[in-house]
Amino acid sequence: MPLHPQVVAMMKSGLIDTKPIYELSAEEGRRLDASNLRPFNRKPAPVAKKSRTRFRGPAGYIPVIVYTPKGIGPFPVIVYYHGGGWVIGSLETADEPASMLCNRAGAVVVSVGYRLAPEHRFPAAPEDCYAAAVWAHANARRLGGDPERLVVEGDSAGGNLAAVVCLMARDRGGPPIVLQLLVYPAVDNTAKSPKKFGEAEAATREWFLSKYFAGPSDRSKPLASPLLADLHGLPKAAIVTGQYDPLTAQCNQFASKLRSSGVPVVKREFQGMPHAFWDLPGYFDAGREAARWLGLQVRSLRAP
């Protein structure tokens, strides 16, 4: 299938600044990302309650936004990690998908403002994200949630972090995560960008990786590239990919390795879609459908 018409319309709109991010500083890249999303953002679907708070993490306070759905709890609790290559993205840019996930899943969503690179390099982000899962589990009942239905979710770099948090929870005896929702996760940071996506894609990917990792040796560590880790004993995974996403090949490998490790996996690929369609569920039909499908996975969890 060719690129989806909604993708083509976005590219032809004249509203996207096509300046290569790999020519920018981290701060300039953050501004570019926010400005490119803004014309296509839709007003987030209302939730019953939305509140900001923070908790003490391993290196200072970590901000979070808590989204509470309508209805009577206790609800499942989803700890959500935004994408952005560990360098860009924020609680604000994740507001629209986090709100939609809250409603589609009927779950309390805890969106995490973890530390970004290059100001804070690996493993700062995984440590913050693990701390957030611990905090959400400990405070689940106070938030209107069920600590026995703890879920992690993330897209792209956030998907990497969600998968990594599952490894950390298993190995550290940490919170009992029952489901991981992974939207085109970056699971192998040692792999080269597929040649068919061109030199610009490879340069963009290297821009992110060089800012996140202090050196090449970090990229092969399990908390950097979960595809290279032992995957036994992890929670069920629901994985979303796009037909034209450079990360789809490694996501498929990850799904296969999870299954061979005895981990239940469900997967859905959206035809005609590139990377980052999850960021704009109000604009992309595929983003809304992905949220609906992932929400069903959460709703299928047995209530207490």
C-alpha positions as CSV (number, residue, x, y, z in Angstrom):
1,M,0.0,0.0,0.0
2,P,1.3,3.5,-0.8
3,L,1.6,6.2,1.9
4,H,-1.7,6.9,3.5
5,P,-3.6,9.9,2.0
6,Q,-3.5,11.6,5.4
7,V,0.3,11.4,5.4
8,V,0.5,12.7,1.9
9,A,-1.8,15.6,2.7
10,M,0.4,16.5,5.7
11,M,3.5,16.5,3.6
12,K,1.9,18.7,1.0
13,S,0.3,21.1,3.5
14,G,3.3,23.5,3.7
15,L,2.9,23.4,7.5
16,I,5.9,21.2,8.2
17,D,9.3,22.7,8.7
18,T,11.5,20.2,6.8
19,K,14.8,21.5,8.2
20,P,16.9,18.4,9.1
21,I,16.9,17.9,12.8
22,Y,20.4,16.5,12.7
23,E,21.7,20.0,11.9
24,L,20.2,21.4,15.0
25,S,21.0,21.5,18.7
26,A,18.8,19.5,21.1
27,E,16.9,22.6,22.2
28,E,16.3,23.7,18.6
29,G,15.1,20.1,17.9
30,R,12.6,20.3,20.7
31,R,11.2,23.6,19.4
32,L,11.0,22.2,15.8
33,D,9.2,19.1,17.0
34,A,6.6,21.1,19.0
35,S,6.0,23.5,16.1
36,N,5.6,20.8,13.6
37,L,3.0,19.0,15.7
38,R,1.1,22.1,16.6
39,P,-0.9,22.6,13.3
40,F,-2.1,19.0,13.4
41,N,-2.9,18.7,17.1
42,R,-6.6,18.4,18.0
43,K,-8.1,19.4,21.3
44,P,-7.5,16.4,23.6
45,A,-10.7,14.4,24.4
46,P,-11.9,15.4,27.9
47,V,-11.2,13.1,30.8
48,A,-12.8,13.1,34.2
49,K,-9.8,14.6,35.9
50,K,-6.4,15.8,34.8
51,S,-3.8,16.8,37.4
52,R,-0.1,17.6,37.6
53,T,2.1,16.3,40.4
54,R,5.6,15.2,41.0
55,F,7.5,12.6,43.0
56,R,11.1,12.2,44.2
57,G,13.1,10.2,41.7
58,P,16.7,9.0,41.7
59,A,18.1,12.4,40.8
60,G,15.4,14.9,41.8
61,Y,11.7,15.4,41.3
62,I,10.0,13.9,38.3
63,P,6.9,15.6,37.0
64,V,3.9,13.6,35.9
65,I,0.4,14.3,34.6
66,V,-2.3,12.0,35.8
67,Y,-5.3,11.4,33.6
68,T,-8.4,9.8,35.2
69,P,-11.2,8.3,33.1
70,K,-14.9,8.7,33.7
71,G,-16.6,5.9,35.6
72,I,-16.2,4.1,38.9
73,G,-12.8,2.6,39.7
74,P,-10.6,1.1,40.6
75,F,-9.2,1.4,37.1
76,P,-6.1,-0.2,35.4
77,V,-3.0,2.0,35.7
78,I,-0.9,2.8,32.6
79,V,2.5,4.4,33.1
80,Y,3.1,6.2,29.8
81,Y,6.5,7.3,28.4
82,H,6.4,9.7,25.5
83,G,8.6,9.3,22.4
84,G,11.2,11.7,21.0
85,G,14.4,9.8,20.7
86,W,15.2,10.4,24.4
87,V,16.0,14.0,23.4
88,I,12.8,15.7,22.3
89,G,9.1,15.4,23.3
90,S,7.5,16.4,26.6
91,L,4.4,16.0,28.8
92,E,2.8,18.7,26.6
93,T,3.4,17.1,23.2
94,A,2.1,13.8,24.7
95,D,-1.1,15.3,26.0
96,E,-3.3,14.3,23.1
97,P,-2.3,10.6,22.9
98,A,-2.3,10.3,26.7
99,S,-5.8,11.7,26.9
100,M,-7.1,9.4,24.2
101,L,-5.4,6.4,25.8
102,C,-7.1,7.2,29.1
103,N,-10.5,7.2,27.5
104,R,-10.0,4.2,25.2
105,A,-8.5,2.0,27.9
106,G,-10.7,3.2,30.7
107,A,-7.5,3.5,32.7
108,V,-5.7,6.0,34.9
109,V,-2.7,7.2,32.8
110,V,0.4,8.5,34.5
111,S,2.4,10.4,31.8
112,V,6.0,10.7,32.9
113,G,8.4,13.7,32.3
114,Y,11.6,11.7,32.5
115,R,15.0,13.3,32.1
116,L,16.1,14.0,28.5
117,A,19.5,13.8,26.8
118,P,22.0,15.2,26.1
119,E,21.7,17.0,29.4
120,H,21.0,13.6,31.1
121,R,22.5,10.6,29.2
122,F,21.7,6.9,29.4
123,P,20.8,5.4,31.9
124,A,19.0,8.5,33.4
125,A,15.8,8.0,31.4
126,P,15.4,4.2,32.3
127,E,16.0,5.0,36.0
128,D,13.4,7.7,36.0
129,C,10.9,5.6,34.1
130,Y,11.4,2.6,36.5
131,A,11.0,4.9,39.5
132,A,7.7,6.2,37.9
133,A,6.4,2.6,37.6
134,V,7.3,2.0,41.3
135,W,5.6,5.2,42.3
136,A,2.5,4.5,40.3
137,H,2.2,1.0,41.8
138,A,2.6,2.3,45.3
139,N,0.1,5.1,44.8
140,A,-2.4,3.2,42.6
141,R,-5.2,3.1,45.0
142,R,-4.9,6.8,45.9
143,L,-5.1,7.6,42.2
144,G,-8.2,5.5,41.8
145,G,-6.4,2.6,40.2
146,D,-5.8,-1.1,40.8
147,P,-2.2,-2.0,41.6
148,E,-2.8,-5.5,40.3
149,R,-3.5,-4.1,36.8
150,L,-0.3,-2.1,36.2
151,V,0.6,-1.5,32.6
152,V,3.5,0.3,30.9
153,E,3.1,2.0,27.5
154,G,5.4,4.1,25.2
155,D,6.0,5.0,21.6
156,S,9.4,5.0,19.8
157,A,12.0,5.9,22.5
158,G,9.1,5.7,25.0
159,G,8.4,2.2,23.7
160,N,12.1,1.3,24.3
161,L,11.7,2.7,27.9
162,A,8.5,0.7,28.5
163,A,10.2,-2.5,27.4
164,V,13.3,-1.7,29.5
165,V,11.2,-1.0,32.6
166,C,9.7,-4.5,32.2
167,L,13.3,-5.9,32.3
168,M,14.2,-3.8,35.3
169,A,11.0,-4.8,37.2
170,R,11.7,-8.5,36.5
171,D,15.4,-8.3,37.5
172,R,14.9,-6.0,40.6
173,G,11.8,-7.7,42.0
174,G,10.0,-4.5,41.1
175,P,6.3,-3.7,40.6
176,P,4.2,-6.5,39.0
177,I,3.6,-5.2,35.5
178,V,1.0,-7.3,33.7
179,L,1.0,-5.8,30.2
180,Q,3.4,-3.8,28.0
181,L,2.0,-1.7,25.2
182,L,4.8,-0.9,22.7
183,V,4.2,1.5,19.8
184,Y,7.0,1.1,17.2
185,P,9.6,0.7,20.0
186,A,13.3,1.3,19.4
187,V,14.5,-2.1,20.7
188,D,17.9,-2.5,18.9
189,N,20.2,0.6,19.1
190,T,23.1,-1.3,17.6
191,A,21.3,-1.9,14.3
192,K,21.9,0.4,11.3
193,S,19.0,2.3,9.7
194,P,17.6,0.3,6.8
195,K,19.2,1.5,3.5
196,K,15.8,1.9,1.8
197,F,15.0,4.8,4.1
198,G,18.0,6.8,2.9
199,E,20.9,8.7,4.3
200,A,18.8,11.4,5.9
201,E,17.0,8.8,8.1
202,A,20.3,7.3,9.1
203,A,21.7,10.8,10.0
204,T,18.6,11.6,12.0
205,R,18.8,8.4,13.9
206,E,22.5,8.9,14.7
207,W,21.7,12.4,15.9
208,F,19.4,11.0,18.6
209,L,21.6,8.1,19.5
210,S,24.8,10.2,19.8
211,K,23.0,12.5,22.3
212,Y,21.5,9.7,24.3
213,F,24.5,7.5,24.7
214,A,27.9,8.6,26.1
215,G,29.6,6.1,23.8
216,P,29.0,3.2,21.3
217,S,29.5,0.5,24.0
218,D,26.4,1.6,25.8
219,R,24.2,0.8,22.9
220,S,24.4,-2.9,23.3
221,K,23.5,-3.0,27.0
222,P,20.2,-4.7,27.8
223,L,18.7,-1.5,29.2
224,A,19.6,0.2,25.9
225,S,18.6,-2.5,23.4
226,P,16.1,-4.9,24.9
227,L,16.1,-7.0,21.8
228,L,19.6,-8.2,22.9
229,A,18.4,-9.1,26.4
230,D,17.0,-12.3,27.9
231,L,13.3,-11.9,27.5
232,H,12.0,-14.8,29.6
233,G,9.5,-14.0,32.3
234,L,8.2,-10.7,30.9
235,P,4.6,-9.6,30.8
236,K,2.4,-10.0,27.7
237,A,3.1,-7.5,24.9
238,A,0.9,-5.7,22.5
239,I,3.0,-4.1,19.7
240,V,2.0,-1.5,17.1
241,T,4.0,-0.8,14.0
242,G,3.7,1.1,10.7
243,Q,4.3,-0.1,7.2
244,Y,6.8,2.7,6.4
245,D,8.5,2.9,9.8
246,P,12.3,2.3,9.8
247,L,11.9,0.5,13.2
248,T,9.4,-2.1,12.0
249,A,12.0,-4.7,11.1
250,Q,13.5,-4.7,14.6
251,C,10.0,-4.6,16.2
252,N,9.1,-7.8,14.3
253,Q,12.3,-9.4,15.5
254,F,11.4,-8.4,19.1
255,A,7.9,-9.9,18.8
256,S,9.4,-13.1,17.5
257,K,12.0,-13.3,20.3
258,L,9.4,-12.6,22.9
259,R,7.2,-15.4,21.6
260,S,10.2,-17.8,21.5
261,S,10.9,-16.8,25.1
262,G,7.4,-17.8,26.2
263,V,5.9,-14.3,26.3
264,P,2.4,-13.9,24.8
265,V,2.4,-11.3,22.0
266,V,-0.3,-9.6,19.9
267,K,0.8,-7.3,17.1
268,R,-0.8,-5.0,14.6
269,E,0.8,-3.2,11.7
270,F,-0.9,-0.1,10.2
271,Q,-0.6,0.0,6.4
272,G,0.5,3.2,4.7
273,M,1.8,4.7,8.0
274,P,5.3,6.1,8.8
275,H,6.9,6.6,12.1
276,A,5.2,8.9,14.7
277,F,1.6,8.5,13.6
278,W,0.7,7.8,17.3
279,D,1.6,11.4,18.2
280,L,-1.4,12.8,16.4
281,P,-4.5,10.6,17.0
282,G,-6.8,13.5,16.4
283,Y,-5.4,13.8,12.9
284,F,-4.5,10.3,11.9
285,D,-7.3,7.7,11.7
286,A,-4.6,5.1,12.4
287,G,-3.6,6.8,15.6
288,R,-7.2,6.6,16.9
289,E,-7.5,3.0,15.8
290,A,-4.2,2.2,17.5
291,A,-5.5,3.8,20.7
292,R,-8.7,1.8,20.4
293,W,-6.9,-1.5,19.9
294,L,-4.5,-0.9,22.7
295,G,-7.3,0.1,24.9
296,L,-9.0,-3.2,24.3
297,Q,-5.9,-5.0,25.4
298,V,-6.1,-3.1,28.7
299,R,-9.8,-3.6,29.1
300,S,-9.4,-7.3,28.7
301,L,-7.3,-7.5,32.0
302,R,-9.3,-9.1,34.7
303,A,-10.7,-6.7,37.3
304,P,-10.2,-7.6,41.0
